[in-house]
Amino acid sequence: MPTYWWKPPRDIVDSANVTSFMEKHGIPSYRDFVSRSISEYKWFWWNLPGWIGVEWFREPRELWDLSRGVEWAKWFRGGLVNLAHNILDRHVKSGLGDREAFTWVGEDGSERRLTYAELKADVDRLARFFDEIGVGRGDVVSIYAPMMPESVIAMIAAFKVGAIASPIFSGFAPSAVAERIRLAGSRVVVTVDGYLRRGRVVRLKDRADEAIELAGGVDTVIVARRLGIEVGWVDGRDVYYGEAVSGKRPQREPEELDPEHPALLLFTSGTTGKPKGAVISHIGALVQPPKEHYFNFDVKPGWEGGRDRMWWITDIGWMMGPWQVIGSQFHASSHLMVEGAIDYPSKTRVWSLIEKYRVTLFGFAATVARILKRMTPKIPEEFDLSSLRAFGNTGEPIDPDTWLWVMREVGGEERPFINITGGTELFGCFLLPSPVVELKPSTLWGPSLGMSVDVYDDEGRSVRGVQGYLVATKPAPSMTRGLWRDPERYIETYWSRFPGVWYHGDLALVDSDGHWFVLGRADDVIKVAGRRIGPAEIESVINEHPLVAESACVGVPHEVKGEAIVCFAVLREGAEKRQGVEDEIAGLVEERMGKPFRPEAVEIVSELPRTRSGKIMRRLIRQVLSGEMPEPPPVLENPGSLSEIAAVRDRVLQRVSG
């Protein structure tokens, strides 16, 4: 692929939040700003809350306490704060109550809009109900529901009373939900009677009941009515959401909390081993997403007349759900929540929603972008996407071909692509660009403001120009406060490989121009004759083939090379498989990457195993090729994809053994 640089248009640079900030503080460039935020760490983090507008009940007296080591840093000591006050109450008190907080859209076309004043009234009523049932500081409220108004209300009400909100992915099966409820020690579960997906009724209350029984029970189950269907009922435990918030209840002032007080308990997907419970503090959630929304996604604050509406295709149970809510609402802007699948009832649903609701900031996982590209390679001219100001991607590396499709076909080369990477345990980003920098295809540009990151080799040496491990050499306020009830696992997972340095588990590379790239998870790395390569690098080449929509590559044992490369590819929508296309794909990899990296086998399949958030599950592909037929994990969107790979396993391995 020829070298391509995206250069931000002058009007984007001139109007950007970060440009105004740098002019005010005498900072010549964004690269200088990032560099100073890392070299003058205390200057950046101490001043950041004031820059973005955090409201304290009591100002902190010092930035941090490192007496237990960097692994257990405590931030903004002496302060008192509350997340709910900062993303809701203060906006109403400052006269922005009539601004739209969010819009929810059902798969059947139904719609609900809440202003900040309406949202506050509902949050206050639910918070008062929490008071009545004795739920308060330190109690866990599990939220097993999709992105919908009641999910957001429950999460913020938990913040307000000092409880810990623990959103759970609405696509999880009961056993996975039960494990998270049990690990959390939840007292309350908030769920919904059911929701729609591809025209089908998903009876979520039934699943919740099964999960709660498996977990050993909870005190209270709050049930939102979405579909009005009959559900099982446990008297004395279950209450409809409408009844919980009914009647006149006085306003509920937020608890004044230590900045370190837990706000969120976010369990990782649990695709391998017991789920890890990331504990995100009030101050961590207050400084990281709002920082990224303001400086990197250029969200225009509501008090400055902004009318931004963000839509990230996600679930409240994934990190990006709460990230969207907190980041958008901190700045009194708006966000969109959408029920159902992106391609139902039509393949153009995404474009019609962007047009109708004038979405300005549109985010997704790379797999979602590839699906959109496959369904509508040319976006019909009938759709007006002029409201869009920026794109975002996270969850997995995005290949250059898809990156360019988004930039050119969707954005007309006029909007920045804010490609980000971080994680649940960070509740934000290690790497991401801003709208004022030049970009190469697929790049993450460089470090996030105030994030001291590096790329290490196996010996812990900083490297450039070759792939290594993404690490953080200093703590950050949003990093998980240990792992829920498992401090030893926390140290072992993140701090043991390079003592005193956070090991993130991603392969990364910084090129000769200083642009950063993430190449996939370190445990996905393929070693061919002693040479390490990340699957994303091979997949980026394969996805340039004119017939290919997306691909996944894994390593399988080889008696001579150690590992051989095997790739699976999905063709573009409407493309017909022609004879010899597998050899064409293998030849393209050989041409672009060298003969040692030519795949031993390429197979065309109809779909790749992926989560509903879009991540391709290469681990499952490796398991199938090893002869194991794994039990589909609860995060898997399409279990049939494993059977398709299993059907060609013998042919693949025969070609590898050759």
DRENBANU-800385 format. One line per field, with one value per residue (C-alpha): residue in three letters; x, y, z negated. Coordinates in steps of 0.1 Angstrom, whole numbers, plus 5000, padded with zeros to 4 digits. Each point is the difference from the previous one (the first is absolute). Layout:
<gumis>
res: c(ALA; ...)
c1: c(X; ...)
c2: c(Y; ...)
c3: c(Z; ...)
</gumis>
This chain:
<gumis>
res: c(MET; PRO; THR; TYR; TRP; TRP; LYS; PRO; PRO; ARG; ASP; ILE; VAL; ASP; SER; ALA; ASN; VAL; THR; SER; PHE; MET; GLU; LYS; HIS; GLY; ILE; PRO; SER; TYR; ARG; ASP; PHE; VAL; SER; ARG; SER; ILE; SER; GLU; TYR; LYS; TRP; PHE; TRP; TRP; ASN; LEU; PRO; GLY; TRP; ILE; GLY; VAL; GLU; TRP; PHE; ARG; GLU; PRO; ARG; GLU; LEU; TRP; ASP; LEU; SER; ARG; GLY; VAL; GLU; TRP; ALA; LYS; TRP; PHE; ARG; GLY; GLY; LEU; VAL; ASN; LEU; ALA; HIS; ASN; ILE; LEU; ASP; ARG; HIS; VAL; LYS; SER; GLY; LEU; GLY; ASP; ARG; GLU; ALA; PHE; THR; TRP; VAL; GLY; GLU; ASP; GLY; SER; GLU; ARG; ARG; LEU; THR; TYR; ALA; GLU; LEU; LYS; ALA; ASP; VAL; ASP; ARG; LEU; ALA; ARG; PHE; PHE; ASP; GLU; ILE; GLY; VAL; GLY; ARG; GLY; ASP; VAL; VAL; SER; ILE; TYR; ALA; PRO; MET; MET; PRO; GLU; SER; VAL; ILE; ALA; MET; ILE; ALA; ALA; PHE; LYS; VAL; GLY; ALA; ILE; ALA; SER; PRO; ILE; PHE; SER; GLY; PHE; ALA; PRO; SER; ALA; VAL; ALA; GLU; ARG; ILE; ARG; LEU; ALA; GLY; SER; ARG; VAL; VAL; VAL; THR; VAL; ASP; GLY; TYR; LEU; ARG; ARG; GLY; ARG; VAL; VAL; ARG; LEU; LYS; ASP; ARG; ALA; ASP; GLU; ALA; ILE; GLU; LEU; ALA; GLY; GLY; VAL; ASP; THR; VAL; ILE; VAL; ALA; ARG; ARG; LEU; GLY; ILE; GLU; VAL; GLY; TRP; VAL; ASP; GLY; ARG; ASP; VAL; TYR; TYR; GLY; GLU; ALA; VAL; SER; GLY; LYS; ARG; PRO; GLN; ARG; GLU; PRO; GLU; GLU; LEU; ASP; PRO; GLU; HIS; PRO; ALA; LEU; LEU; LEU; PHE; THR; SER; GLY; THR; THR; GLY; LYS; PRO; LYS; GLY; ALA; VAL; ILE; SER; HIS; ILE; GLY; ALA; LEU; VAL; GLN; PRO; PRO; LYS; GLU; HIS; TYR; PHE; ASN; PHE; ASP; VAL; LYS; PRO; GLY; TRP; GLU; GLY; GLY; ARG; ASP; ARG; MET; TRP; TRP; ILE; THR; ASP; ILE; GLY; TRP; MET; MET; GLY; PRO; TRP; GLN; VAL; ILE; GLY; SER; GLN; PHE; HIS; ALA; SER; SER; HIS; LEU; MET; VAL; GLU; GLY; ALA; ILE; ASP; TYR; PRO; SER; LYS; THR; ARG; VAL; TRP; SER; LEU; ILE; GLU; LYS; TYR; ARG; VAL; THR; LEU; PHE; GLY; PHE; ALA; ALA; THR; VAL; ALA; ARG; ILE; LEU; LYS; ARG; MET; THR; PRO; LYS; ILE; PRO; GLU; GLU; PHE; ASP; LEU; SER; SER; LEU; ARG; ALA; PHE; GLY; ASN; THR; GLY; GLU; PRO; ILE; ASP; PRO; ASP; THR; TRP; LEU; TRP; VAL; MET; ARG; GLU; VAL; GLY; GLY; GLU; GLU; ARG; PRO; PHE; ILE; ASN; ILE; THR; GLY; GLY; THR; GLU; LEU; PHE; GLY; CYS; PHE; LEU; LEU; PRO; SER; PRO; VAL; VAL; GLU; LEU; LYS; PRO; SER; THR; LEU; TRP; GLY; PRO; SER; LEU; GLY; MET; SER; VAL; ASP; VAL; TYR; ASP; ASP; GLU; GLY; ARG; SER; VAL; ARG; GLY; VAL; GLN; GLY; TYR; LEU; VAL; ALA; THR; LYS; PRO; ALA; PRO; SER; MET; THR; ARG; GLY; LEU; TRP; ARG; ASP; PRO; GLU; ARG; TYR; ILE; GLU; THR; TYR; TRP; SER; ARG; PHE; PRO; GLY; VAL; TRP; TYR; HIS; GLY; ASP; LEU; ALA; LEU; VAL; ASP; SER; ASP; GLY; HIS; TRP; PHE; VAL; LEU; GLY; ARG; ALA; ASP; ASP; VAL; ILE; LYS; VAL; ALA; GLY; ARG; ARG; ILE; GLY; PRO; ALA; GLU; ILE; GLU; SER; VAL; ILE; ASN; GLU; HIS; PRO; LEU; VAL; ALA; GLU; SER; ALA; CYS; VAL; GLY; VAL; PRO; HIS; GLU; VAL; LYS; GLY; GLU; ALA; ILE; VAL; CYS; PHE; ALA; VAL; LEU; ARG; GLU; GLY; ALA; GLU; LYS; ARG; GLN; GLY; VAL; GLU; ASP; GLU; ILE; ALA; GLY; LEU; VAL; GLU; GLU; ARG; MET; GLY; LYS; PRO; PHE; ARG; PRO; GLU; ALA; VAL; GLU; ILE; VAL; SER; GLU; LEU; PRO; ARG; THR; ARG; SER; GLY; LYS; ILE; MET; ARG; ARG; LEU; ILE; ARG; GLN; VAL; LEU; SER; GLY; GLU; MET; PRO; GLU; PRO; PRO; PRO; VAL; LEU; GLU; ASN; PRO; GLY; SER; LEU; SER; GLU; ILE; ALA; ALA; VAL; ARG; ASP; ARG; VAL; LEU; GLN; ARG; VAL; SER; GLY)
c1: c(5000; 5014; 5010; 4970; 4999; 4968; 5005; 4974; 4981; 5007; 4965; 5002; 5033; 4989; 4967; 5014; 4998; 5037; 5011; 4983; 5016; 5035; 4997; 4989; 5029; 5027; 5005; 5012; 4987; 4980; 5031; 5016; 4968; 5002; 5037; 4996; 4970; 5023; 5033; 4981; 4977; 4989; 4994; 4976; 4980; 4998; 4986; 4979; 4968; 5000; 5006; 4970; 4978; 4998; 4980; 5012; 4982; 5034; 5032; 5028; 5032; 5024; 5001; 5009; 5011; 5026; 5009; 4989; 5018; 4988; 4978; 4978; 5001; 4973; 4990; 4988; 5004; 4978; 4974; 4963; 4981; 4971; 4998; 4962; 5002; 5025; 4982; 4965; 4991; 5023; 4986; 4964; 5011; 5019; 4969; 5006; 4971; 4982; 5029; 4997; 5020; 4994; 4976; 4991; 4988; 4983; 5003; 4963; 5005; 4988; 5019; 5006; 5018; 5010; 5012; 5025; 4971; 4979; 5030; 5008; 4964; 5001; 5035; 4989; 4969; 5019; 5028; 4973; 4987; 5036; 4999; 4967; 5013; 5033; 5023; 5029; 5037; 5019; 4970; 5000; 4972; 5002; 4983; 4991; 4983; 5009; 5008; 4967; 4988; 4995; 5035; 5015; 4976; 5010; 5037; 4999; 4977; 5026; 5027; 4978; 4995; 5036; 4991; 5020; 4985; 5008; 4986; 4998; 4999; 4964; 5010; 5015; 4984; 4987; 5031; 5023; 4977; 4998; 5038; 5002; 4972; 5016; 5035; 4987; 4978; 4972; 4971; 4979; 4995; 4984; 4986; 4973; 4971; 5014; 5014; 5001; 5028; 4995; 4962; 5003; 4989; 5029; 4984; 5026; 4981; 4998; 5038; 5005; 4979; 5020; 5033; 4989; 4990; 5034; 5018; 4982; 4976; 4998; 4979; 4982; 4993; 4988; 4983; 4995; 4971; 5012; 4976; 4973; 5002; 4991; 5030; 5007; 4997; 5013; 4979; 5020; 5030; 4988; 4988; 4991; 5022; 4969; 4989; 5034; 5001; 4963; 4986; 5015; 5035; 5022; 5032; 5029; 5033; 5031; 5022; 5033; 5025; 5038; 5013; 5012; 4965; 4990; 4975; 5000; 5007; 5006; 5007; 5020; 4984; 5013; 5009; 5029; 4998; 4981; 4988; 5022; 4982; 5014; 4992; 4997; 5000; 4979; 5029; 5014; 4966; 4999; 5033; 5007; 4968; 4993; 5037; 4998; 4966; 5012; 5036; 4998; 4964; 4995; 4967; 4985; 4988; 4963; 5007; 5019; 4970; 5011; 4976; 5021; 4984; 5023; 4990; 5023; 4987; 5004; 4982; 4998; 5018; 5031; 5023; 4991; 4964; 5007; 5029; 4975; 4975; 5025; 5021; 4971; 4980; 5029; 5001; 4962; 4999; 4977; 5004; 4980; 4991; 4986; 4983; 5006; 5023; 5017; 4986; 4964; 4974; 5021; 5037; 5000; 4987; 5032; 5000; 4964; 5005; 5030; 4979; 4969; 5016; 5028; 5028; 5032; 5024; 4997; 5019; 5003; 5022; 5020; 4979; 4969; 5017; 5009; 4964; 4987; 5025; 4989; 4963; 5002; 5034; 4985; 4977; 4968; 4999; 4966; 5016; 5012; 5030; 5012; 4994; 5030; 5031; 5022; 5002; 5013; 5012; 5009; 5000; 5025; 5024; 4984; 5015; 5011; 4975; 4970; 5016; 5002; 4965; 4986; 5021; 4992; 4965; 4984; 5020; 5010; 5036; 4987; 4996; 5027; 5001; 5006; 5013; 5004; 5014; 4999; 4978; 4974; 5027; 5010; 4965; 5015; 5028; 5038; 5003; 4978; 5004; 4983; 4981; 5030; 5027; 5009; 4991; 5012; 4976; 4992; 5023; 4991; 5024; 5016; 4995; 4969; 5005; 5015; 5007; 5036; 5001; 5028; 5008; 5023; 5018; 5002; 5028; 4981; 5019; 4982; 5000; 4990; 4995; 4993; 4970; 5000; 4977; 4979; 5007; 4993; 5030; 4979; 4966; 4969; 4969; 4976; 5020; 4981; 5004; 5012; 4977; 4968; 5008; 5031; 5031; 5025; 4986; 5001; 5038; 5007; 4980; 5012; 5031; 5021; 5014; 5019; 5000; 4987; 4987; 4964; 5000; 4970; 5002; 4999; 5026; 5009; 5024; 5013; 5011; 5027; 4975; 4991; 4965; 4988; 4982; 4985; 5005; 4977; 5002; 5034; 4984; 4989; 5036; 5011; 5036; 5012; 5036; 5008; 4985; 4971; 4971; 4966; 4970; 4987; 5029; 4993; 4963; 5005; 5016; 4973; 4973; 5014; 4990; 4971; 4977; 5008; 4979; 5018; 5024; 5016; 5034; 5013; 5031; 4998; 5029; 5025; 5028; 5025; 4990; 4986; 4968; 4983; 4976; 4964; 4975; 4962; 4984; 4964; 4991; 4984; 4962; 4990; 5034; 5002; 5029; 5021; 5024; 5034; 4991; 5016; 5033; 4996; 4996; 5030; 5021; 4990; 5013; 5032; 5005; 4994; 5016; 5025; 5000; 5004; 4966; 4981; 4970; 5001; 4963; 4972; 4964; 4969; 4972; 4967; 5008; 5027; 4994; 4995; 4985; 4970; 5023; 5019; 5032; 5011; 5007; 5032; 5005; 4969; 5013; 5032; 4981; 4979; 5031; 5017; 4971; 4981; 4964; 4997; 4967; 4990; 5007; 4971; 5017; 4999; 4975; 5000; 5007; 4993; 5033; 5019; 4982; 5010; 5037; 4998; 4986; 5032; 5024; 5014; 5006; 5018; 5023; 5007; 5013; 5020; 5017; 5004)
c2: c(5000; 5034; 5024; 5021; 5029; 5016; 5037; 5018; 5027; 5035; 5006; 4969; 5011; 5035; 4990; 4971; 5002; 4989; 5029; 5026; 4983; 5000; 5037; 5009; 4982; 5008; 4965; 5000; 4966; 4970; 4978; 5025; 4999; 4962; 5001; 5026; 4981; 4970; 5017; 5023; 4974; 5018; 5032; 4983; 4978; 5025; 5027; 4977; 5000; 5038; 5002; 4978; 5013; 4973; 5013; 4990; 5000; 5004; 5008; 4974; 5010; 4978; 4981; 4965; 4976; 4975; 4987; 4964; 5002; 5011; 4969; 5013; 5038; 5021; 5032; 5035; 4994; 5020; 5008; 4992; 4994; 4981; 4988; 5004; 5037; 5007; 4982; 5011; 5021; 5029; 5005; 5003; 5024; 5021; 5004; 4973; 4978; 5004; 4986; 4965; 4975; 4971; 4984; 4963; 4983; 4966; 4975; 5004; 5038; 5010; 5030; 5015; 5033; 5012; 5035; 5005; 5012; 4969; 4977; 5016; 4996; 4963; 4995; 5017; 4978; 4968; 5012; 5005; 4965; 4987; 5019; 4984; 4964; 5008; 5001; 5025; 5004; 4970; 4979; 4985; 5007; 4976; 5013; 4972; 5019; 5015; 5036; 5016; 5029; 4978; 4987; 5034; 5012; 4970; 5006; 5036; 4994; 4976; 5026; 5025; 4979; 4987; 4965; 4982; 4996; 4967; 4999; 4965; 4993; 4995; 4972; 4978; 4966; 4994; 4981; 5029; 5025; 4978; 5000; 5038; 5004; 4975; 5015; 5035; 4990; 5021; 5010; 5014; 4990; 5024; 4983; 5002; 4978; 4996; 5018; 4996; 4987; 4992; 5000; 4974; 5004; 4994; 4992; 5015; 4998; 4962; 4998; 5023; 4977; 4970; 5018; 5013; 4965; 4986; 5029; 4992; 5029; 5038; 5023; 5020; 4997; 5031; 4993; 5026; 4995; 5002; 4976; 4996; 4962; 4978; 4989; 4977; 5017; 4995; 5019; 5020; 5001; 5013; 5035; 5017; 5030; 5022; 4991; 5006; 5036; 5008; 5027; 5032; 4996; 5028; 5008; 4978; 5019; 4980; 4984; 5019; 4973; 4994; 5003; 4964; 4987; 4973; 5011; 4971; 4963; 4990; 4963; 4990; 4978; 4968; 4983; 4984; 4990; 5018; 5035; 5028; 5027; 5034; 5025; 5036; 5029; 5031; 5022; 4975; 5001; 5038; 5008; 4974; 4998; 5038; 5007; 4978; 5014; 5036; 4999; 4971; 4996; 5038; 4998; 5035; 5006; 5007; 5032; 5013; 4994; 4966; 4976; 4969; 4966; 4970; 4965; 4972; 4966; 4982; 4986; 5014; 4968; 5009; 5027; 5023; 5001; 5018; 5018; 5016; 5009; 5016; 5017; 5015; 5010; 5015; 5026; 5004; 4987; 4972; 4964; 4974; 4965; 4975; 4966; 4971; 4991; 5024; 4982; 4995; 5008; 5012; 5000; 5038; 5004; 5016; 5027; 5008; 5004; 5023; 5021; 5001; 5008; 5021; 4980; 5019; 4975; 4964; 4971; 4963; 4969; 4992; 4969; 5022; 5023; 4970; 4988; 5034; 5001; 4965; 5009; 5035; 5005; 5031; 5019; 5009; 5037; 5003; 5001; 5034; 4993; 5036; 5002; 4977; 5017; 4970; 4962; 4977; 4964; 4978; 4964; 4987; 5013; 5013; 4991; 5028; 4990; 5004; 5031; 5016; 4989; 5018; 5031; 5002; 4985; 5011; 5031; 5014; 5004; 5030; 4984; 4987; 4963; 4998; 4964; 4991; 4973; 4994; 4976; 4993; 5000; 5036; 5013; 5020; 5003; 4995; 5010; 5023; 5030; 5034; 5017; 5023; 4975; 4983; 4963; 4969; 4971; 4979; 5021; 5009; 5030; 4999; 5002; 5014; 5032; 4992; 4963; 4990; 4971; 4982; 4969; 4974; 4970; 4967; 5014; 5032; 5023; 5028; 4993; 5018; 4987; 4964; 4985; 4997; 5001; 5030; 5011; 5030; 5012; 5022; 4995; 5019; 5009; 4979; 4967; 4973; 5000; 4964; 4973; 4994; 4979; 4986; 5022; 4973; 4995; 5037; 5002; 4968; 5011; 5036; 5007; 4968; 4997; 5033; 5010; 5034; 5003; 4992; 4972; 5003; 4969; 5016; 4999; 5035; 5017; 5036; 5007; 5023; 5029; 4996; 4985; 4973; 4968; 4972; 4966; 4979; 4981; 4986; 4966; 5000; 5004; 4975; 4988; 4987; 4986; 5022; 5032; 5015; 5017; 5013; 4986; 5035; 5008; 4970; 5007; 5036; 4987; 4973; 5026; 5020; 4972; 5013; 4970; 4999; 5018; 4987; 4973; 4983; 4983; 4976; 4979; 4962; 4976; 4992; 4974; 5021; 5037; 4997; 5016; 5004; 5028; 4990; 5026; 5002; 5026; 5013; 5013; 5034; 5002; 4987; 4988; 4965; 4977; 4993; 4971; 5007; 5029; 4983; 4999; 5036; 5010; 4979; 5015; 5035; 4994; 4986; 5029; 5026; 4983; 4975; 4963; 4989; 5015; 4984; 4983; 4962; 4999; 5025; 4991; 5020; 5000; 5018; 5015; 5002; 4994; 5033; 5016; 5023; 5029; 4990; 4983; 4970; 4971; 4984; 4979; 4980; 4995; 4986; 4977; 4986; 4994; 4982; 4975; 5014; 5011; 5026; 5008; 5033; 5027; 5023; 5030; 4982; 5015; 4973; 4964; 4986; 5015; 4974; 4971; 5015; 5001; 4965; 4987; 5011; 4991; 4968; 5017; 5029; 4977; 4978; 5031; 5010; 4966; 5000)
c3: c(5000; 5009; 4973; 4989; 4976; 4988; 4993; 4979; 5018; 4987; 4987; 4978; 4985; 4994; 4983; 4979; 4962; 4997; 5023; 4977; 4970; 5015; 5010; 4965; 4984; 5025; 5013; 5036; 5012; 4989; 4999; 4977; 4978; 4998; 4992; 4973; 4985; 4995; 4990; 4976; 4987; 4968; 5019; 5024; 4976; 4972; 5024; 5022; 4978; 5000; 5037; 5009; 4972; 4973; 4970; 4966; 4967; 4985; 5018; 4998; 4982; 5019; 5033; 4989; 4974; 5012; 4965; 5010; 5034; 5035; 5002; 4973; 5007; 4983; 5017; 4991; 4963; 4976; 5026; 5000; 5033; 5017; 5035; 5002; 4990; 5027; 5029; 4990; 4970; 5007; 5035; 4987; 4973; 5025; 5023; 5026; 4988; 5033; 5021; 5013; 4980; 5024; 5025; 5000; 5032; 5001; 5027; 5007; 5005; 4965; 4985; 4966; 4994; 4965; 4991; 4972; 4978; 5008; 4995; 4966; 4988; 5009; 4985; 4968; 4996; 5006; 4976; 4973; 5007; 4994; 4967; 4991; 5006; 4982; 5030; 4996; 4997; 5013; 5010; 5035; 5024; 5030; 5032; 5024; 5028; 5034; 5006; 4991; 4977; 4969; 5003; 5000; 4972; 4978; 5006; 4991; 4970; 4987; 5003; 4982; 4968; 5000; 5012; 5027; 5034; 5017; 5036; 5016; 5037; 5010; 5024; 4973; 4992; 4964; 4989; 5009; 4984; 4968; 4998; 5001; 4975; 4976; 5004; 4994; 4970; 5015; 4979; 5028; 5036; 5025; 5031; 5026; 5010; 5035; 5030; 5038; 5021; 5037; 4995; 4973; 4963; 4976; 4967; 4977; 4967; 5004; 5005; 4971; 4977; 5010; 4995; 4965; 4990; 5011; 4982; 4967; 5000; 4996; 4978; 5027; 5037; 5018; 5033; 5027; 5024; 5036; 5018; 4974; 5001; 4971; 4979; 4971; 4966; 4965; 4975; 4975; 5022; 5034; 5007; 5032; 5008; 5004; 4965; 4985; 5013; 4996; 4978; 4988; 4985; 4989; 5020; 4990; 4995; 5010; 4974; 4994; 5007; 4998; 5036; 4997; 4992; 5025; 5026; 5025; 4998; 5036; 5007; 5029; 5026; 4984; 5033; 4981; 4963; 4973; 5009; 4986; 4981; 5008; 4972; 5014; 4975; 5001; 5009; 5026; 5018; 4996; 5016; 5027; 5022; 4998; 5008; 5031; 5011; 4997; 5013; 5024; 5012; 4999; 4982; 4998; 4964; 4997; 4980; 5030; 5023; 5012; 5016; 5003; 5000; 4996; 5011; 4992; 5011; 4967; 4969; 4965; 4989; 5021; 4989; 5028; 4988; 4967; 5017; 5025; 4973; 4976; 5026; 5019; 4969; 4982; 5028; 5000; 5036; 5013; 5010; 5019; 4989; 5025; 4994; 5022; 5029; 5023; 5031; 4990; 5012; 5029; 5010; 5001; 4964; 4987; 5027; 4996; 4962; 5005; 5023; 4979; 4967; 5014; 4984; 4998; 4985; 5012; 4984; 5006; 4998; 5031; 5008; 5000; 5025; 5022; 4998; 5011; 5028; 5012; 4999; 5015; 5018; 5015; 4977; 5018; 5009; 4984; 4965; 4987; 4977; 4999; 4962; 4994; 4986; 4990; 4999; 4973; 4998; 4972; 4989; 5025; 5027; 5031; 5034; 5024; 5026; 4976; 4985; 5034; 5009; 4969; 5007; 5037; 5005; 4967; 4992; 5034; 4986; 4980; 4965; 4976; 4991; 4962; 4998; 4963; 4978; 4963; 4981; 4974; 4973; 5010; 5008; 5027; 5025; 5000; 5036; 5023; 5023; 4998; 5029; 5006; 5009; 5033; 5003; 5018; 5007; 4968; 4978; 4964; 5004; 4965; 4963; 4984; 4979; 4967; 5008; 4997; 5025; 5017; 5021; 4984; 5013; 4980; 4979; 4990; 5023; 5019; 5037; 5032; 5035; 4988; 4983; 4963; 4970; 4991; 4965; 4977; 4979; 4976; 4984; 5011; 4980; 5020; 4996; 4982; 4962; 4999; 5012; 4981; 4970; 5017; 4993; 5008; 5035; 5006; 4993; 5019; 5031; 5003; 4980; 4998; 5035; 4997; 4963; 4994; 5036; 5012; 5025; 5022; 5021; 5034; 5028; 5012; 5024; 5004; 5036; 5013; 5001; 4964; 5007; 4977; 5010; 4980; 5017; 4978; 4968; 4990; 4994; 5037; 5013; 5026; 5000; 5034; 5001; 4970; 5015; 4981; 5017; 4989; 5018; 5006; 5023; 5022; 5000; 5011; 5032; 5006; 4995; 5029; 5025; 5020; 4991; 4962; 4974; 4969; 4988; 4970; 4999; 4973; 4995; 4999; 4991; 5027; 4996; 5019; 4996; 4964; 5012; 5034; 5009; 5008; 5011; 5004; 5021; 5005; 5035; 5006; 5003; 5034; 5009; 5015; 4992; 5030; 5006; 4986; 4978; 4970; 5018; 5011; 4963; 4989; 5029; 4990; 4965; 5014; 5023; 4973; 4970; 5014; 5007; 4963; 4992; 5029; 4984; 5002; 5004; 5008; 4997; 5010; 4974; 4996; 4966; 4973; 4963; 4983; 4970; 5003; 4994; 5031; 4988; 5021; 4976; 5015; 4969; 5010; 5035; 4986; 4977; 5029; 5021; 4971; 5001; 4971; 5005; 4973; 4981; 5016; 4974; 4990; 5018; 5034; 5024; 5026; 4988; 5034; 5012; 4980; 5017; 5034; 4990; 4986; 5033; 5018; 4972; 5016; 5033; 4984; 4979; 5030; 5019; 4970; 4996; 5038)
</gumis>
